[in-house]
């Protein structure tokens, strides 16, 4: 049975695509560090170490956009891309899990 067709990503500049990729990588690392969701210090330590380089990549992607004259962040378009790339689930790992006592 063929897999379902996913909707296409919105048209992005190369710099916007890099911005989205780097942003999601930062989210992933912060999610791994989240003390309310973690299970061991070594995994959190490794994620914290990776976060520094991922944050630098994110900074560089934004600097490239700015240098190229891309001064506007098209939030609606980038939000669509984030949703298609599982950004909601990935961002959810950064928040506190539901309180089990409520």
N, C-alpha and C positions, 0 to 999 in steps of 0.2 A: 504494500500500500504506500503510495507516495506521501511524503511529508507535506503538511499544509504550507501554503505559500505565506511567508511573512510579508507584511507591507514593506515597500521600499523605504529606505532612509530618505529623509528630505535632502535636497541638494545643499551641500555644505562646501565651503572653500576648504582647501587642504589644511589651512591653519585652524579653521573651526573644528574640523574633524580631529585634529591633534589636540585641541583644547578639550573636546568632549572625552577623548580617550584618556588623557591625563587626569581629568577631573574624576572619571570613574575609577582609575587606579588609586587616586588619593582616597576616595570613598572606601574602596576595598581595604586599604591598609588601616584606615581609622576604624572600620568595622572589626578588623581583627584585633585591634588594640582595646576596643570597648571593654572595660572591666565588668560590665553587667552581662556580657555575652561570652567572655573568654573562658578558657579552661586551664591554661598554663602560662607561666611567666615567660618561658622561652619563646613560644609562638608570638606573644605580645611584643617581646623584645625584638624579634626578627622583623615584625611588622613596623615597629617604630623606626628601626634602622632603614627599612625600605621607604618609609614615609618621607624621609628627608630628601632622597633622590627623586621620588615621584613628585614632591612639591616643587622641586627645582625644575623638573620637566614641565609642570603646569605653568610655572612662572615664565619659562622660556616660550611656551606656546602662546601665552597672552602677549608677551613682548613682541613676538613675531607678528601677531595680528595687528598690534598697534603700529609697528614699524611699516607694515604694508598698507597702512591707512584704513584698516578695518576698525573704525572707532566705535561702531555700534555692536552691541550684543543683541542678536535677534532672539529674544527669550522664547517666543512661541515655537520657533523652528528648532531651536536647540533643545527645548523641553520635549518636543516630539521625538527627536533623535535619542534623547536620554531614555524615554519610555520604551522605545523599540530595542534599546540595548540593555534592558532589564535594570534601568537606573532606580526605579522605585524600590525594588527588592534590595538592591545594593545599598541604597540610602537608608533603608529601614534597619540595617544592621548597625547603624551609627546611633540609633535612638535606644532608649530603655525598653526592655521587653515589658509586656503587660504584667501588672502586679498579680501574682497568683493568689493572693489573699482576698482580692476584690471580686 
